[in-house]
Amino acid sequence: MTKKAQAVDQLVGAHIVQFRRTAGLNSAELASHLGLSPAALRSIEAGQMRAGTLLLSDLADFFETSVVAFFDDADNQADDFRTPQVPHRLH
C-alpha cells in the first residue's frame, strides 16, 4: 500500500469515527448494524483495513450522507484521488 493510499484510508477511518461519535454510537453498536465484528470496524477506523465501496455505501445510508463525505479533504491528503479532468474536444 502506498503512503498516499494509506493516508486516504486513515482519513476515511477518521470520518467514520466522527460520524459514529456524532450519532452517539460505540464501535460495537455500529459494527453490529453493519454486520462486521467490532475488531474489523476498529481496523477500518484506524486506517489499517480499507473500507470497500459497499461498506461505504451502507455507512452513507446509515448516517444519511453521501459516500463523498468520507473522502472530504482527500484531495489535500493524496494526489491519487483527484477528480479526473475532462479533455476538451477538438473541432
C-alpha positions as a Markdown table, in Angstrom:
| # | Residue | x | y | z |
|---|---|---|---|---|
| 1 | Met | 0.0 | 0.0 | 0.0 |
| 2 | Thr | 1.4 | 3.4 | -0.9 |
| 3 | Lys | 1.7 | 6.2 | 1.6 |
| 4 | Lys | -1.0 | 8.2 | -0.3 |
| 5 | Ala | -3.5 | 5.3 | -0.2 |
| 6 | Gln | -2.7 | 4.8 | 3.4 |
| 7 | Ala | -3.4 | 8.5 | 4.1 |
| 8 | Val | -6.8 | 8.2 | 2.4 |
| 9 | Asp | -7.6 | 5.0 | 4.4 |
| 10 | Gln | -6.8 | 6.9 | 7.6 |
| 11 | Leu | -8.9 | 9.9 | 6.5 |
| 12 | Val | -11.9 | 7.7 | 5.7 |
| 13 | Gly | -11.5 | 5.9 | 9.0 |
| 14 | Ala | -11.3 | 9.2 | 10.9 |
| 15 | His | -14.5 | 10.4 | 9.2 |
| 16 | Ile | -16.3 | 7.1 | 10.2 |
| 17 | Val | -15.2 | 7.7 | 13.8 |
| 18 | Gln | -16.5 | 11.2 | 13.6 |
| 19 | Phe | -19.9 | 10.2 | 12.2 |
| 20 | Arg | -20.2 | 7.3 | 14.7 |
| 21 | Arg | -19.5 | 9.5 | 17.7 |
| 22 | Thr | -21.8 | 12.3 | 16.5 |
| 23 | Ala | -24.5 | 9.6 | 16.3 |
| 24 | Gly | -23.8 | 8.6 | 19.9 |
| 25 | Leu | -22.7 | 5.0 | 18.9 |
| 26 | Asn | -19.9 | 2.9 | 20.2 |
| 27 | Ser | -17.9 | 0.8 | 17.7 |
| 28 | Ala | -19.7 | -2.4 | 18.8 |
| 29 | Glu | -23.1 | -0.9 | 18.0 |
| 30 | Leu | -22.1 | 0.3 | 14.6 |
| 31 | Ala | -20.3 | -2.9 | 13.8 |
| 32 | Ser | -23.4 | -4.9 | 14.7 |
| 33 | His | -25.6 | -2.8 | 12.4 |
| 34 | Leu | -23.1 | -3.2 | 9.5 |
| 35 | Gly | -22.6 | -7.0 | 10.1 |
| 36 | Leu | -19.0 | -6.5 | 11.0 |
| 37 | Ser | -17.0 | -7.6 | 14.0 |
| 38 | Pro | -16.0 | -4.8 | 16.3 |
| 39 | Ala | -12.4 | -5.6 | 15.6 |
| 40 | Ala | -12.9 | -5.2 | 11.8 |
| 41 | Leu | -14.6 | -1.8 | 12.3 |
| 42 | Arg | -11.8 | -0.7 | 14.6 |
| 43 | Ser | -9.2 | -1.7 | 11.9 |
| 44 | Ile | -11.2 | 0.3 | 9.3 |
| 45 | Glu | -11.4 | 3.3 | 11.6 |
| 46 | Ala | -7.7 | 3.2 | 12.3 |
| 47 | Gly | -7.0 | 3.1 | 8.6 |
| 48 | Gln | -5.4 | -0.4 | 8.8 |
| 49 | Met | -8.1 | -2.0 | 6.7 |
| 50 | Arg | -9.7 | -0.4 | 3.7 |
| 51 | Ala | -13.5 | 0.2 | 3.6 |
| 52 | Gly | -14.9 | -1.2 | 0.4 |
| 53 | Thr | -17.4 | 0.6 | -1.7 |
| 54 | Leu | -20.4 | -1.5 | -0.5 |
| 55 | Leu | -19.5 | -0.8 | 3.1 |
| 56 | Leu | -19.1 | 2.9 | 2.4 |
| 57 | Ser | -22.5 | 2.9 | 0.7 |
| 58 | Asp | -24.0 | 1.2 | 3.7 |
| 59 | Leu | -22.4 | 3.8 | 6.0 |
| 60 | Ala | -23.6 | 6.7 | 3.9 |
| 61 | Asp | -27.1 | 5.3 | 4.0 |
| 62 | Phe | -26.9 | 4.8 | 7.8 |
| 63 | Phe | -25.6 | 8.2 | 8.5 |
| 64 | Glu | -27.8 | 9.9 | 5.8 |
| 65 | Thr | -24.9 | 11.4 | 4.0 |
| 66 | Ser | -23.1 | 10.7 | 0.7 |
| 67 | Val | -20.1 | 8.4 | 0.2 |
| 68 | Val | -18.1 | 11.5 | -0.8 |
| 69 | Ala | -18.4 | 12.8 | 2.8 |
| 70 | Phe | -16.0 | 10.1 | 3.9 |
| 71 | Phe | -13.4 | 11.4 | 1.5 |
| 72 | Asp | -13.8 | 15.1 | 2.4 |
| 73 | Asp | -10.4 | 16.8 | 2.2 |
| 74 | Ala | -8.9 | 13.7 | 0.5 |
| 75 | Asp | -7.5 | 15.9 | -2.3 |
| 76 | Asn | -5.4 | 17.7 | 0.2 |
| 77 | Gln | -4.2 | 14.3 | 1.6 |
| 78 | Ala | -3.4 | 12.3 | -1.5 |
| 79 | Asp | -2.9 | 13.3 | -5.1 |
| 80 | Asp | -4.0 | 9.8 | -6.3 |
| 81 | Phe | -7.6 | 10.8 | -5.6 |
| 82 | Arg | -8.0 | 14.0 | -7.6 |
| 83 | Thr | -11.1 | 14.5 | -9.7 |
| 84 | Pro | -10.4 | 13.5 | -13.3 |
| 85 | Gln | -10.3 | 16.3 | -15.8 |
| 86 | Val | -12.5 | 16.0 | -18.9 |
| 87 | Pro | -10.4 | 16.6 | -22.0 |
| 88 | His | -11.5 | 19.4 | -24.3 |
| 89 | Arg | -12.9 | 18.3 | -27.7 |
| 90 | Leu | -11.1 | 19.5 | -30.8 |
| 91 | His | -13.4 | 20.7 | -33.6 |
